[in-house]
Amino acid sequence: MSKKPSKKPKGMPTHSSGDDMPPPNPYLKQHILEAVDNQIRDNTPPSTRETLERLQADGYTEKQAKEKIAAVLVEDIYEIMKNKTPFNEHEYAKRLNALK
């Protein structure tokens, strides 16, 4: 007996083809990108600006580079909240440096 695919609520867009995951929250994305902009503007931590410049030199647009940085920031925020640990600038810089 085969299972019927689960139905998603009407009007709910899919995140990627065939995926029932809702799209990212645009407001949350905007705020995370603002945090990245603040890090770059204030040069705190310096690794954020360095990563932006490196990714752009590698051919990414400014928007693409900032979104890659934002993805690392979101992962760090999640781990900080989940584990109740302080921000570790050294580890954040290592993860930024690993972006390709």
Backbone as CSV, one residue per row, in Angstrom:
resi,resn,N_x,N_y,N_z,CA_x,CA_y,CA_z,C_x,C_y,C_z
1,MET,0.837,-1.168,0.000,0.000,0.000,0.000,0.890,1.243,0.000
2,SER,0.693,2.114,-0.959,1.539,3.306,-1.023,0.908,4.464,-0.277
3,LYS,1.764,5.287,0.302,1.302,6.458,1.036,1.016,7.593,0.079
4,LYS,-0.016,8.348,0.366,-0.290,9.554,-0.405,0.637,10.650,0.111
5,PRO,1.108,11.515,-0.782,1.933,12.614,-0.296,1.111,13.508,0.631
6,SER,1.765,14.020,1.675,1.047,14.889,2.599,0.709,16.202,1.899
7,LYS,-0.462,16.722,2.246,-0.886,17.980,1.638,-0.412,19.129,2.512
8,LYS,0.043,20.177,1.865,0.414,21.381,2.592,-0.772,22.326,2.575
9,PRO,-0.852,23.252,3.523,-1.968,24.190,3.520,-2.006,24.973,2.212
10,LYS,-3.210,25.277,1.762,-3.391,26.033,0.533,-2.683,27.380,0.642
11,GLY,-1.977,27.742,-0.416,-1.298,29.029,-0.434,0.075,29.008,0.212
12,MET,0.463,27.905,0.823,1.770,27.813,1.470,2.821,27.500,0.412
13,PRO,3.722,28.444,0.140,4.746,28.178,-0.876,5.743,27.148,-0.370
14,THR,6.376,26.473,-1.299,7.410,25.523,-0.908,8.759,26.217,-0.934
15,HIS,9.656,25.753,-0.096,10.994,26.329,0.016,11.858,25.941,-1.176
16,SER,11.772,24.713,-1.587,12.483,24.244,-2.770,11.615,23.189,-3.425
17,SER,11.951,22.828,-4.634,11.081,21.929,-5.379,10.793,20.646,-4.603
18,GLY,9.497,20.390,-4.432,9.076,19.169,-3.774,9.219,19.164,-2.268
19,ASP,9.639,20.252,-1.682,9.871,20.329,-0.241,8.682,21.023,0.414
20,ASP,8.184,20.475,1.503,7.049,21.074,2.189,7.467,22.080,3.253
21,MET,8.744,22.432,3.296,9.232,23.394,4.271,8.828,24.810,3.843
22,PRO,8.303,25.613,4.775,7.951,26.986,4.405,9.216,27.798,4.110
23,PRO,9.074,28.885,3.378,10.243,29.700,3.050,10.774,30.411,4.292
24,PRO,12.001,30.917,4.221,12.553,31.651,5.365,11.710,32.878,5.680
25,ASN,11.712,33.270,6.923,10.995,34.458,7.365,11.726,35.693,6.844
26,PRO,11.100,36.501,5.987,11.802,37.652,5.408,12.179,38.712,6.438
27,TYR,11.386,38.841,7.492,11.706,39.829,8.528,12.923,39.397,9.334
28,LEU,12.970,38.124,9.668,14.123,37.606,10.401,15.379,37.741,9.540
29,LYS,15.261,37.396,8.254,16.398,37.517,7.345,16.895,38.957,7.293
30,GLN,15.970,39.900,7.212,16.342,41.324,7.168,17.123,41.714,8.418
31,HIS,16.672,41.268,9.574,17.346,41.627,10.828,18.715,40.962,10.954
32,ILE,18.821,39.735,10.504,20.123,39.054,10.547,21.095,39.769,9.611
33,LEU,20.617,40.147,8.418,21.490,40.880,7.490,21.870,42.252,8.048
34,GLU,20.985,42.879,8.810,21.319,44.139,9.481,22.436,43.917,10.497
35,ALA,22.379,42.802,11.209,23.443,42.481,12.175,24.773,42.316,11.451
36,VAL,24.756,41.659,10.284,25.979,41.511,9.484,26.466,42.891,9.046
37,ASP,25.549,43.741,8.578,25.930,45.106,8.180,26.556,45.866,9.347
38,ASN,25.993,45.708,10.541,26.543,46.373,11.728,27.952,45.871,12.031
39,GLN,28.170,44.562,11.910,29.500,44.010,12.150,30.502,44.596,11.153
40,ILE,30.080,44.715,9.906,30.975,45.255,8.872,31.239,46.738,9.125
41,ARG,30.185,47.488,9.388,30.318,48.932,9.636,31.236,49.216,10.828
42,ASP,31.023,48.473,11.917,31.778,48.711,13.150,33.113,47.974,13.163
43,ASN,33.337,47.127,12.158,34.535,46.291,12.083,34.712,45.457,13.354
44,THR,33.568,44.952,13.839,33.554,44.136,15.047,32.676,42.922,14.820
45,PRO,33.202,41.769,14.725,34.626,41.463,14.709,35.226,41.729,13.319
46,PRO,36.513,41.986,13.271,37.171,42.269,11.989,37.030,41.140,10.965
47,SER,36.877,39.922,11.435,36.774,38.771,10.522,35.544,38.871,9.613
48,THR,34.518,39.598,10.035,33.326,39.728,9.196,33.649,40.536,7.946
49,ARG,34.278,41.688,8.124,34.662,42.513,6.969,35.675,41.764,6.099
50,GLU,36.644,41.124,6.723,37.660,40.373,5.975,37.000,39.280,5.126
51,THR,36.010,38.610,5.691,35.311,37.552,4.964,34.513,38.134,3.807
52,LEU,33.837,39.238,4.034,33.092,39.898,2.963,34.023,40.226,1.799
53,GLU,35.140,40.843,2.100,36.096,41.236,1.053,36.659,40.011,0.336
54,ARG,36.965,38.959,1.089,37.516,37.738,0.482,36.504,37.076,-0.440
55,LEU,35.260,36.979,0.021,34.235,36.344,-0.801,33.956,37.148,-2.073
56,GLN,33.958,38.475,-1.949,33.756,39.307,-3.138,34.929,39.145,-4.105
57,ALA,36.130,39.051,-3.584,37.306,38.836,-4.441,37.226,37.477,-5.132
58,ASP,36.538,36.520,-4.496,36.363,35.186,-5.081,35.211,35.139,-6.083
59,GLY,34.517,36.264,-6.273,33.480,36.328,-7.297,32.051,36.408,-6.802
60,TYR,31.824,36.355,-5.501,30.469,36.488,-4.986,30.053,37.956,-5.015
61,THR,28.765,38.198,-5.226,28.262,39.565,-5.119,28.258,39.952,-3.646
62,GLU,28.111,41.231,-3.370,28.042,41.686,-1.979,26.864,41.009,-1.268
63,LYS,25.722,40.926,-1.937,24.530,40.300,-1.353,24.795,38.830,-1.039
64,GLN,25.368,38.106,-1.983,25.657,36.685,-1.768,26.628,36.491,-0.612
65,ALA,27.667,37.322,-0.566,28.669,37.205,0.498,28.040,37.471,1.859
66,LYS,27.200,38.501,1.931,26.547,38.818,3.206,25.597,37.704,3.629
67,GLU,24.923,37.084,2.678,24.027,35.983,3.018,24.806,34.770,3.526
68,LYS,25.973,34.517,2.976,26.814,33.424,3.467,27.273,33.718,4.892
69,ILE,27.671,34.951,5.143,28.085,35.352,6.497,26.900,35.232,7.452
70,ALA,25.729,35.665,6.999,24.519,35.601,7.824,24.197,34.160,8.213
71,ALA,24.435,33.228,7.313,24.168,31.815,7.619,25.037,31.341,8.780
72,VAL,26.283,31.771,8.800,27.181,31.412,9.910,26.695,32.078,11.196
73,LEU,26.290,33.338,11.098,25.800,34.057,12.275,24.568,33.372,12.862
74,VAL,23.647,32.941,12.011,22.444,32.257,12.491,22.814,30.962,13.213
75,GLU,23.747,30.224,12.666,24.191,28.989,13.329,24.771,29.298,14.701
76,ASP,25.559,30.367,14.795,26.141,30.737,16.084,25.056,31.158,17.075
77,ILE,24.104,31.959,16.616,23.014,32.391,17.499,22.261,31.167,18.024
78,TYR,21.981,30.219,17.145,21.278,29.001,17.546,22.069,28.254,18.626
79,GLU,23.358,28.047,18.386,24.186,27.301,19.347,24.298,28.046,20.679
80,ILE,24.427,29.365,20.635,24.520,30.165,21.863,23.243,30.023,22.687
81,MET,22.109,30.109,22.004,20.833,30.012,22.724,20.578,28.587,23.215
82,LYS,20.888,27.609,22.395,20.652,26.209,22.755,21.519,25.785,23.936
83,ASN,22.796,26.158,23.886,23.749,25.706,24.901,23.997,26.714,26.014
84,LYS,23.380,27.895,25.893,23.548,28.962,26.895,25.029,29.268,27.129
85,THR,25.733,29.460,26.008,27.162,29.762,26.072,27.404,31.163,25.533
86,PRO,28.491,31.798,25.924,28.796,33.134,25.404,29.316,33.067,23.969
87,PHE,29.242,34.190,23.294,29.765,34.305,21.935,31.267,34.061,21.965
88,ASN,31.758,33.241,21.033,33.176,32.932,20.941,33.681,33.501,19.612
89,GLU,34.310,34.669,19.679,34.751,35.356,18.471,35.752,34.529,17.670
90,HIS,36.631,33.818,18.358,37.637,33.001,17.672,36.971,31.902,16.840
91,GLU,35.998,31.206,17.424,35.292,30.140,16.702,34.459,30.706,15.553
92,TYR,33.832,31.850,15.770,33.056,32.519,14.713,33.976,32.856,13.547
93,ALA,35.145,33.400,13.842,36.118,33.755,12.797,36.564,32.503,12.042
94,LYS,36.749,31.390,12.747,37.137,30.140,12.078,36.065,29.683,11.094
95,ARG,34.793,29.779,11.503,33.713,29.364,10.624,33.573,30.311,9.427
96,LEU,33.785,31.601,9.664,33.764,32.549,8.544,34.902,32.247,7.569
97,ASN,36.053,31.953,8.113,37.211,31.666,7.281,37.012,30.405,6.435
98,ALA,36.169,29.502,6.900,35.924,28.256,6.170,34.944,28.437,5.011
99,LEU,34.289,29.592,4.945,33.337,29.828,3.850,34.082,29.847,2.515
100,LYS,33.507,29.197,1.537,34.094,29.149,0.193,33.114,29.697,-0.805
